[in-house]
Amino acid sequence: MSKWNVAAYLRLSSDDGDKAESNSIGNQRSIINQYIKQNKEFKNVEYYIDDGYSGTSFDRPDFKRMLSDIENKKIDCIIVKDLSRLGRNYIEVGNYIEQIFPNYGIRFIAINDNVDSYKDPKSVNNVIVPFKNLMNDEYARDISNKVRSVLDNKKAKGQFIGSFAPYGYVRDSKNKYKFVVDKEAAKVVKKIFNMALNGKSKKDIAIELNSLGISTPRVHKFESGTIKKCEIKESTKRWDSKKIDEILKNRTYTGDLVQGVRKKVSHKIHKNRRVDNDEWMIVPNHHKEIISIEEFNKVQELLYSRNIRVNKKNTYDIFSGHLRCNECGNSMIIRKSKYHTYYYCKTYLKNKSCSSKSFQKEKLEQVVVELLNNFRNVVNDIDEKIKEILNQKEICYDKEIIKSKIENIERQIEKYIKLKSEIKEDLKEKFITEDEYWEYSAEYSKKINELKKSKTEFETRLEKITLESSNNKNWIEEVKKIEEIKELDRLLIDEIIEDIVIDKDSNVKLIFKFEDKYFEALDFINRNKCDIISAS
């Protein structure tokens, strides 16, 4: 009789619903011990216990230790109470019991599911095994969705669900879902925002806070007794750009409760991803503000919207954050000589690896004024042509734009359907491998589904558009409001210009914030057989 070196694997987690007493670590151990006692072929039992780890992820310390012992040939048999103890990820569990374990010669036993890969090899491939794995997976998904639903409901009601209030606040002792101001920390938050408004970089702010001996957020929480245990590393004690960044970007300081900034990828993947701003759950006026909304927005504009640096006079250059070198894509920075002010390519100044060099500030202002006036005239022409077409054909501009987008999507769908069909021939002719075929097929299918979803969204929008609708022309009205420009101002540049691009031959190109709508208008005119002068 063969003697087996056994790995008894035990797992428990409330995250995926393993709360029943029958799933307790003690009960699992008892069932496995009884099974081993009844079967004399087992020896050298080693226990691997992951208590508090979800079955949807295989990133568990003792599971990894067990895999390491498998690789080192210390064990050749794994025993679990049932399949759900191994995991609740249908695909991964199947991969382990059908591929990985057999490749290492591992005997796998799931006691309550009557699975024994050595005594009854067919039991592993029995239809009930993948079915149970799938049920375990769905059970974990269901629990995850229910937990998320409860938490989302709390967020929508304005209930803070985090462990600790943000730096600058503490939980209200009368209402744990609310914040009250932590006066000491709030002073530091105000100081950080004031320094940013005065043109200090995040690095400079961190240096000053460190020089003043001000405690970092985590250290402050520990010193104030908010958290009882904290590993105080050297990096924990020191302010850095990342810590400053987290404070300056946090809208919570304006009095709004902001939650749902990050979400778990899925019930199987336990990593968090940052979601789009429109998916955040925001409850206005949830608590007392530390920073006014005006100050907060000003900092976002200065540091994040355009990476603008304020000078010593608390002002910034009219083109700051908008100038870009066409050759290397880097920003252009301002430098003054004895008689003139110039903009230089940052790459050129740093290591001379870019062919672009400089552009005089006064000349650039003149060129931009000329280009803006020219663009304004072109937009007026575009508006006249569109009106002429609409009057002649009695059509709705917004509807025509949406229809054009739908037609474009349909062409893309046809393209990917054709590509998907062609790879079948490629596989048949052995131009691609079978793995490549499935990879391409999945990629094209995903793209087709995304396009179909986008098409449906546009079709829904199309149904709601009235004949008088002209939302897609709003940008034209904004440009038409601009009178002839004789002198530039910062507000005008910020409102309509995305980038000012300069190439090695000192040619200047303006990229407008509504560039896509501009080309939509040109396309509309061209499709309706009218010529238009393009902006240079």
N, C-alpha and C positions, 0 to 999 in steps of 0.2 A: 504493500500500500504506500502511495506517495505521501510524503509529509510536506505540508504547505506552511510557508512563512507568511503570517496573516497581518494585513493592515485592516484594523477595525475602524471604519470612518463614521464619525458622528457629526451632525450639523444641526443647528437650531437658529432660527431668526424670526422675530415677530414681524419683520418688514414684509415677508411674503406669506404671512398668515399661519406660521407654525406655532400657534399658541396652545394647542391642545396638549393635555397632560401626556397623551400617548406619544407625542413627539419630543418630550423632554429628554435632555441628555442622559439622565438617569435611566429612563425607560428604554432608550435605544441601547445603552450599555447592557442592561439586564437581558434584553432579547438576544443580542449578539452573543453574550457570555453563555446563555442557555443553549444556543445553537452550537457553539463551539464545544460545549461540554458533552452534547449528544453525539458529536462526530469526532472520532478519535484521530482523524487525519491531519488536524491542525496543530501547529506548534509556534512558539516564539511570537505571541500576539503583541503587536504594537498599536496603541490607540492614537488616532489623529482626530482632534476635536476642534471644530470651528464653531464656537458659541457666539451668536450675535452677527453672523455673516449671511447675507442673502443668497438664496439658491440660484438667482438669476445671473450672478457673476461668479466666475471661477478664480477671481483674484482674492483668494483666501489663504492665510499663512500656513495652516496645517495641511491644506490640500496641496499647496506648493511643496511642502516638506515631504508629503507622501509621493508626489511625482519624482522628486529628487531621489528618494529611496528606491523607487521603481527603476530609475535610470542606473542607479548604483547596484542594482540586483539584490537589495536587502530584503525585498518582499516579492512574492509571486502570486498573492491572492488578496483580493479586496472584498470585504464583507460590509454591507450596509443593511439597515433595517428595511428600507424600501427604496425605490428609484428616486423618490423626491428628496431623499437625504443626500444623494449624490449631486442633485441640482434640479432647478426648475426651468432651465433653458433647453427647450426641445431639441434644437439643432446640436448644441454642444454636448448634451448628455448622450445623444445618439452617436456622435463622433467618438466619444471616449469608449463607449461599450462595444461599438462595432469596428472601430479602426485602431485607436491608440492602444487600448489594453491588449487586444489580440496581437498587435505587432510586438509587444514586449513579453508576450507569453503569459499574461496575467489572467488568472482565473477570477471571474467576477460573480459575486453572489448578492442578490437582493432577496432577503429572506421572505418577507411578506408578499412579494410579487412572484415567488417560485421561479426565480431566474438563477441558473447555475450554468455558466458557460463551459464548464468542464464535464459535469455529469450529464447535462442535457444541452448540448450546443444549440439545438433548435429553439430553446427557450429565449435566447437573446434575439433571434430573428422573428419570434412569434409576433403576430400582428398586434397583440395586446400590449407589447412593450413600447413600440413607438406611440401607440394610442395613449398609454398612461403617461408617457413623457410629454405628449402634447397637452394632455389634461393638466399635468403639473404646471406646464408653461402658461396655459390659459388661466389657471388658478392664481399664479403669481401676477399675471397681467391685471386680472380683476381686482385683486387686493391693491395693487399699485394705483389703479384708476380711482378706486374708492378713497384711498388716502389722499390722492391729489385733489379729488373733488372736494373733500372736507376742508383741506388747506386753502384751496382757491376760494371757497365760500367765506372762510374767515378773512382772507385778504380783501375780498370785495366789501366786507362789512367794516373794514378799517381796523381789523385786529392784527397787531404785529405778532408774527409767528416765529421770529428769530429767537436765538438763545440770549443775545445781549443787545441792548439798545446801542445805536451808533455812537461813536466817540462824540462827546459834547452833550450827551443826554444820559439819563438813567431811567429805568422803568418806574412808572408811577406806583407807589406803594398801595394806592387806593384802587388802581385799575391797571393790571399787569399788561394790558394791550396798549396802554398810552405811555408817552414819554414826558418827563419833566427835565428842565435844563440843568445840566451839571455845570455850575458857575465857573469852576476852575478850568475845566476842559473847554468850555464855551469861549473863554478869553483867548485860548490858544487858536481855536478855529477862526475867530475874528481876526486874530493877528496874521494867520496864514492867508486869508482872503485879502486883507489890506496890503500885505507884501506883494501878492500877485497883481493887485490893481496898480501898484506902484512900479510895476515893471520887473520885479524880481523873478528869476527863473525858479523852477521847482528845486533845482540843485542848490541854488543860493539860499532859498528858504530853509531847506534841510540843514545846511551848514550853520545858519544863524540859530535855529532851534537847538541844535546840538551844543553850540557854544554857550547858550544860555542855560544848559542843563535841564531843559524841559522834557519831562517823561513822554515816551511814545504812547500811543493809544493802548496797546496791550499792557505795557508796564503800569500805566495809570490805572487800568481796570484792576490789576493785581494789587497795587498799593492802596486803592480805595476799598478793597474787599469785594468788588463786584464778581471777580473770579477767585476761587480759593486756591487752585493749583495752576501753575504756569511755569513752563521751562524758559527761564530767562537766558537766552543765548546773547552773545555780543551783538549779533545783527538785530535782535529784538529790542535792544536798548537804544539803538541809533535810528534817527530819522533818515530817510532816504527819499529819492524822487518818487518811488512807488507809493510810499505812505502819504506823501503830500498829494499825489495824484488822486488817490482814493478819496481824500477829503474834498479837494477842489471840484471833483466831478459829482459829488453826492448832493442831489437835490433835496435830500431830507432836511438840510439846514435852512431851507426856505419855509419850513412848516408843513410840507407835504409828506405823506407816508408813501414811500416808493418800494414796492415789493415785486417779485417775479422777474427780476432783472436777469436771473440765470435759471435755467430749467434742466432737469435730468434728461439726458438724451432719450432714454426709454427705460422700461422696467428691467431690461437686460443689461443695458450699458449705464453704469453708475457715474459716468463723468457728467459734469454740468457744462452747458453751453450758454453763451450770452445770447439773449433774444433781442429782436428789434424793439426800438423804443415804443412803438405803437402796441406792443404786447404787454408792456409793463402794467402792473396794477397800481394806480395812483389815487390816493385819497387826499384831496386838498384840505388844508387847515386842520390837520390831524393833531398838531402840537404847536407850541410856541416857536416862532422862527428865531434863528440866531443870525442869519444872513438875509438881507432883503432880496427879493426876486430880481430887482434891477442890478444889484451887485453880483449876484450869481450869474445872470445872463452875460454881464460884461466880462466876467472872468472866462466864461465858456468861449466867448468871441475872441478874447485876447490870446488865450492859451491853446484852444482846441480847434475852433472853426478854421483858423488860418495860420496857426503857429506864429502869431504876431508878437514881436518884442517891443515893449514900450521903452522909450528913451528916458534920459534923466529928467526931462521936462514933463514927463507923464503924457507925452504925445507919441504918435507913431506916423511913419511915412505914408503918404497918400496911396502908394502902390504896395505897401507891406502885405505880404501873404498872397499876393496875386501874381507876382513876376516869376516866370519859369523859363529855364534854358531849353530850347527845342532839341539841342544836340544830346544832352545827357539827362534831361528831365529834372535836374536839381533846381533849387530856388536861386534867385539872384539877390545879392545883398548890397546894401548901399555903402559907398565909401566917398569921402570928400578929399579933393585935392586943394591946392592953393586958390584956384579960380573957379572950379566947377565941381558938381556932384555927379558921381557915376554909379551905375549899377553893374556889378560884376557877377559872373557865374561863380557859384560857390565852389564847384569842382575845379574850375580854372585857378581860383585863388589858392586852393588847398594844395594841389599837386600838378597843375598845368596839364592835366590829362584830357581836358576838353578844349575844342577848337574855338569855342565862343569866348569873347574877352569882356567887352564893356559896352555900355550905352549911356550917353549923357542924359541926365535927368530932364533938363529943359527941353531937349529935342524929343524925348520920349513923351512928355506931356503934350507937345504939339501934335505928334503923330496920333496919339490916342484920341485927342479932341477931334482930329480930322476923321478918323475911323468911326468914331461914335456918331458924328453928324452924318456921315455917309450911310451908316447902318440905319439911322433914324429915317432918312429919306427913302431907303429901300423898303423899310417896313411900311411906310406910308403907301408906296406903290403896291406892295403885297396886299394891303388892306383894300385898296381900290379894286384890284383884280378879283379878290374874293367876293366883294360886294356885287361886282358885275356878274360873276358866275351865279351867285345865289339868286339874284334877281331874274336872270335869264332862265334858269332851270328850276326855280322854286324848290330847292333842296335845302336840307339842314346841314350846316358845316360840321357840327359835332358828330352827327350820324355818319357822314361820309368819312370822317377821320376814323371812327370806330370800325366801319365796314372795311376800310383799307387795311386796318390792323388784323381783322379777322381773316381777310384774304391772304395776307402775308403768313399768318399762322397756318392756314390750310396748305399753303405751298410748302412750308417747313415740315408739316406732318407727312405730306406725300413724299418728300425727300427721304425722311427717315424710314417710312414704310418700304420704299424702294431699296434703301441701303440694307434693311433687314432681310429683304428678299434676296438681294445679291450675295449676301454672305453665305447663304445656303449653297449657292453654286461654288463659291470660293472654298467651302469646306469639302464639297464633292470633288473638286479638282485638286484638293490638298494644298491650296494656296495658304490656308490657315489651319491651325490645329483645332481639335475639338474644344480645348479649353478656351482658345481665343474666340471661337464661334460663340460659346455661351457668354463670354465676357462682353463681346460686341452686341450680342442679342439683348442682353440685360440692359446695357447702356442705351441702345436705341429704343427699347420698350419704355424705359424710364423717361426718356426725352419725349416720346410720343404722348405718354400719359400727362406729363407736365404741360405740353402744348395744348392738349385737349382740355385740360383744366383751365388754362388761360383763355382758351377760346370760349368756353362756357361763361367765364366771368365777363368777357367783353360782350357776349350775346345778351347777358342779363342787363348790363349797363345800357346796351342799345335799346332794349325794350322800354327803359325808363326815360329816355331822352325825348324831349318835346321838340316841335318844329322851331320854337323860338330859342332853344338852348344855344349858348355860344361860349361855354366855359373854356373851350380850347383856343378861343380868340382873346382871352383876358390879357395875355402877354402883349398882344398888339396894342391894346388900349393903354397899357402901362408905358410902352415905348413912345406912343403918340403924345402922352402928357409932357414929355421932355421937350422943352423949348430949345432953340438953337444953342449949342454949348460953346461958350467962349473961354470958360475956365473950369477946370476939373474940381470936383469936391469928393471927399472920401465916401459920403453917403451914396452918391450916384454910382460910384464904382462898385461898392458892396452890393447894391441892389440888382445890377444887371450883368456884371462881369464875373465870370468864374476864374479865368486865367488870362494873363497877358503873356504870350509866348514869343520869345526872341530867338532867331536862328543865327548861325555864324556869319551870315551876310548882312546882319542888322535889319532883317525883315521882321516886322511886327504883325502878329495875328491876335485878334481878340476872340476868346471863346466865351460865349454868353451862357448865362444860367439856364435859358430856355432854348438852348441849341436844338434839342429834339423837336420842339414845337415849331421852330423856324423851318426846319427841313420838312416837317409834315405839311406846312403851308405851301412850300414850294412844290412838293409832290402833288398836293391837291390841285394846284394851278396847272401843273404839267399834265396831269391825268385828264383835266378838263380842257385841254387843247389851247391853253393860253400861255404866252411867253412872259417871262418876268426877268428883270435885271437882277442877277445874283450879286450879293454883297461881296466886295473884294476883301 
